[in-house]
Structures are given as structure tokens and as C-alpha cells.
Amino acid sequence: MLRRACAIGVVLTVGFLVLASVGQGSTTPRRCQGSQFKLTRGPSDAALGNYRQTVRLHNVSHAACAMSGWFKVQLLNTQGAVLTSTERHITRDMFGTSPKPKVVVAPGGGASFAIDTTAPATSCPYSKTIAVTPPSGHGSKRLSLVVLACAHFSALPVQPDNRAIHP
């Protein structure tokens, strides 16, 4: 009888440990939402008529979140109306290559992405503000940021920390 009780105890203990380890590995952060972030202007760079402006994101929430891919970016005029520029998603430009990693942003942590424009032969308007929405997320945030608003602009995928600008 004592052997049987010990065997049952061992089986229950092993089962509990297996369930506990499975439960720990299955906690993945939710997708990032716009409300979790404060946006700030990051560094910029220019070369041969190409301009890059980075946008930094700081997670001001108490929860980690995950994202991968491109932010939806809209260029806005002084009245807040969307300009007709078209966003293109790229991973390579004259500044280098940007991978498309899965980025997990801890509370208090950060991420960044870049916007590229090219100086045209003719003049184009400039946006005064941008509105951005996280990849596969919800909740647009605005940032005062001047961006050349010609026919199109390019956005690079979100990167961990401040890695959106190439060294």
C-alpha cells in the first residue's frame, strides 16, 4: 500500500512539473497598441539627396508587447488632414539593410523605425505631423515631425531599441 501511494505521489509530482513548465513557455506578449507608447524624434541622416528620419517608441505601459513589420505611417498637413503621399515598405536602402525581426518591448523599453524620403527635382510639400499605428495593432499616435511629402515615402521595419539608424 505504501509503494502504491509513493508511486501515485511521484506521478502527480512529475505531472505537475510538466504542466508548470509548459505554462511558463506559453506566455507570449500581446501585440503592441498605440496607447502603450510615447513617440519621440530619433536621429536623422542624409546622403546624396536621400533623407532618413527615425522615430523612437518608449513603452509607457506596465505590460510587455510584441510586434514585427512596418508601422502604418500617415503624413499630415497643418490642419491634420492626410497628405496624398503613399507609404512604401522596404528593407534595404542606400543607408543599409534593415531586417524584419520580432521585437518584444518590455515596460520602459523601446523600439524604433525609420522613414526615408528622396529630394525630388521639383518642390514638394512637407508634412508637419505624422500619425503612426503599430504593425497589426490599433491606436494611432501623432508626433510633430517634418517629412518631405512627395508622391511617396518609404518606411523601414521596426527594430529593437534604437537600431533603426545605421551606424
C-alpha positions as CSV (number, residue, x, y, z in Angstrom):
1,M,0.0,0.0,0.0
2,L,2.9,2.4,0.8
3,R,4.5,1.6,-2.5
4,R,1.3,2.4,-4.4
5,A,0.9,5.7,-2.5
6,C,4.6,6.7,-3.3
7,A,4.1,5.8,-7.0
8,I,1.0,7.9,-7.2
9,G,2.8,10.8,-5.5
10,V,5.7,10.6,-8.0
11,V,3.3,10.5,-10.9
12,L,1.4,13.5,-9.6
13,T,4.6,15.5,-8.9
14,V,6.0,14.8,-12.4
15,G,2.7,15.7,-14.0
16,F,2.6,19.0,-12.1
17,L,6.1,19.9,-13.0
18,V,5.4,19.2,-16.7
19,L,2.3,21.3,-16.7
20,A,4.1,24.1,-14.9
21,S,6.9,24.2,-17.4
22,V,4.5,24.2,-20.4
23,G,2.6,27.1,-18.8
24,Q,5.7,29.2,-18.4
25,G,6.7,28.8,-22.1
26,S,3.4,29.7,-23.5
27,T,3.2,33.3,-22.2
28,T,3.8,35.5,-25.2
29,P,3.3,39.2,-25.0
30,R,0.3,40.7,-26.7
31,R,0.6,42.7,-29.9
32,C,1.6,46.3,-29.3
33,Q,-1.0,49.0,-29.2
34,G,-0.5,52.7,-29.9
35,S,-1.6,53.6,-26.4
36,Q,1.4,51.8,-24.9
37,F,3.9,54.2,-26.5
38,K,5.2,57.7,-26.3
39,L,6.8,58.8,-29.6
40,T,9.9,61.0,-29.9
41,R,12.1,62.1,-32.8
42,G,15.2,60.0,-33.2
43,P,18.4,60.8,-35.1
44,S,18.3,61.7,-38.8
45,D,20.8,61.2,-41.6
46,A,21.2,62.4,-45.2
47,A,23.3,61.4,-48.2
48,L,23.1,62.3,-51.9
49,G,19.6,63.6,-51.7
50,N,18.3,60.8,-49.5
51,Y,17.0,61.6,-46.1
52,R,16.2,59.3,-43.1
53,Q,14.3,60.3,-40.0
54,T,14.0,57.8,-37.2
55,V,11.1,57.6,-34.8
56,R,11.7,56.3,-31.3
57,L,9.0,54.5,-29.3
58,H,9.1,54.2,-25.5
59,N,6.7,51.7,-23.8
60,V,5.0,53.7,-21.1
61,S,2.6,50.8,-20.1
62,H,3.1,48.2,-17.4
63,A,3.0,45.3,-19.9
64,A,5.4,43.9,-22.5
65,C,4.2,43.8,-26.1
66,A,5.5,42.3,-29.3
67,M,5.5,43.5,-32.9
68,S,7.1,42.7,-36.3
69,G,7.0,44.5,-39.6
70,W,6.0,48.1,-40.5
71,F,4.2,50.8,-38.7
72,K,1.4,52.4,-40.7
73,V,2.6,56.0,-41.3
74,Q,0.4,58.8,-42.4
75,L,1.8,62.3,-43.2
76,L,-0.5,65.1,-42.1
77,N,-0.7,68.8,-43.0
78,T,-1.0,71.7,-40.5
79,Q,-4.8,71.1,-40.3
80,G,-4.3,67.4,-39.5
81,A,-5.6,66.2,-42.9
82,V,-3.8,63.2,-44.5
83,L,-1.5,64.2,-47.4
84,T,-1.6,62.1,-50.6
85,S,1.9,60.6,-50.2
86,T,1.9,56.8,-50.5
87,E,3.9,54.7,-48.0
88,R,6.2,52.0,-49.4
89,H,7.6,49.2,-47.2
90,I,11.2,48.5,-47.8
91,T,14.0,46.6,-46.0
92,R,17.0,48.0,-47.9
93,D,18.1,51.5,-48.9
94,M,21.3,53.4,-49.5
95,F,21.9,53.5,-45.7
96,G,21.9,49.7,-45.4
97,T,19.6,46.8,-44.8
98,S,17.0,46.5,-42.0
99,P,15.9,43.0,-41.0
100,K,12.3,42.3,-40.0
101,P,12.8,40.9,-36.5
102,K,10.1,40.1,-33.9
103,V,10.6,42.9,-31.4
104,V,9.5,42.4,-27.8
105,V,9.3,45.7,-25.9
106,A,9.4,45.5,-22.1
107,P,7.8,48.1,-19.9
108,G,10.1,51.1,-20.0
109,G,11.8,49.7,-23.1
110,G,12.0,51.0,-26.6
111,A,11.9,50.3,-30.3
112,S,12.4,52.4,-33.4
113,F,11.7,52.6,-37.1
114,A,12.8,54.9,-39.9
115,I,11.1,56.9,-42.7
116,D,13.1,57.6,-45.9
117,T,12.5,60.3,-48.5
118,T,14.3,61.4,-51.6
119,A,14.7,65.0,-52.7
120,P,12.8,65.5,-56.0
121,A,13.8,67.7,-58.9
122,T,10.7,69.8,-58.2
123,S,9.4,71.1,-54.9
124,C,7.1,69.1,-52.7
125,P,5.1,69.9,-49.6
126,Y,6.3,68.9,-46.1
127,S,4.2,67.2,-43.5
128,K,4.0,68.9,-40.1
129,T,2.9,65.8,-38.2
130,I,2.9,62.1,-38.7
131,A,0.3,59.6,-37.4
132,V,1.6,56.1,-36.7
133,T,-0.1,52.8,-35.9
134,P,1.9,49.7,-34.7
135,P,2.1,46.7,-37.0
136,S,-1.0,44.6,-36.7
137,G,-2.1,46.8,-33.9
138,H,-4.5,49.5,-33.1
139,G,-4.3,53.0,-31.7
140,S,-2.7,55.8,-33.8
141,K,-0.3,58.2,-32.1
142,R,0.8,61.5,-33.5
143,L,4.2,63.2,-33.5
144,S,5.3,66.6,-34.7
145,L,7.7,65.7,-37.4
146,V,8.6,67.4,-40.7
147,V,8.8,64.9,-43.6
148,L,9.0,65.6,-47.3
149,A,5.6,64.6,-48.7
150,C,6.1,64.0,-52.4
151,A,4.4,61.2,-54.3
152,H,5.8,58.5,-51.9
153,F,8.0,57.9,-48.9
154,S,9.5,54.7,-47.6
155,A,9.2,53.1,-44.2
156,L,11.5,50.5,-42.8
157,P,10.5,47.7,-40.3
158,V,10.5,48.3,-36.6
159,Q,13.8,47.5,-34.9
160,P,14.7,46.8,-31.2
161,D,15.9,49.7,-29.1
162,N,17.4,52.5,-31.3
163,R,18.7,50.3,-34.1
164,A,16.7,51.9,-36.9
165,I,19.5,54.2,-37.8
166,H,22.5,52.5,-39.3
167,P,25.9,53.3,-37.8
